């Protein structure tokens, strides 16, 4: 595992972007960041773990919502500076209730943004903040 982690080019903050993709449909679900600890935990547990830049702490996807991501594959890009996780998503990936964080589409003609996804859950009921 250490050999793998040494290959990855983390940025000056010790982070690397992680693209999360549905293992069955190939739909992009979200983008997050990982540090060495998050990557190590992901590889050990097969559950997607990330580094929260805003909270400055490790977070396991689904720890509060139950919408966990079981890792089916880990890939590196050609420069070793981006990670791709193929996952089985339970529930939804987006904290706003959508299956994917990429539920908005820009119309190429009008440049207007249209919501194309459907909510899978109500965030107010799941997070109760």
C-alpha positions, 0 to 999 in steps of 0.5 A, a space after each residue: 500500500 505504501 508503494 501505491 501511496 508514494 506514486 501519487 502526486 499530492 498537491 501542496 496541501 497534501 490532497 489529490 482530487 478523487 472522481 467518484 463514478 457508479 461502477 455499473 452505469 459509469 455515471 459521475 457521482 461526485 468529486 472530492 479530495 483525499 489525503 494519504 490517510 483517506 486513501 489508506 482508509 479507503 483501500 483498507 475498508 473498501 468504503 470511500 473516505 475523503 478529506 473535508 477541506 472545509 471541516 479540515 477532517 477525514 469523513 467517510 461517505 455516508 457516515 451520517 446519511 447511511 449513503 455509503 459508497 462501497 469501492 469496487 475499483 481504484 484507478 489512477 490517471 496517467 500523471 498519478 495526480 487524480 484518483 478515480 473510484 468506481 463504487 456501488 452507491 447506496 442511496 444518493 451521493 449528493 448531500 442535496 438529495 440527488 443521486 449524483 452531484 452533477 444533476 444540473 445541465 447547462 443548455 448550450 444555446 441559452 446558457 441557462 441551468 436546468 435541473 435534470 436529476 431527481 431527488 432520492 431523499 430529503 436532506 432535512 430528514 436525513 441530516 436533521 440540522 
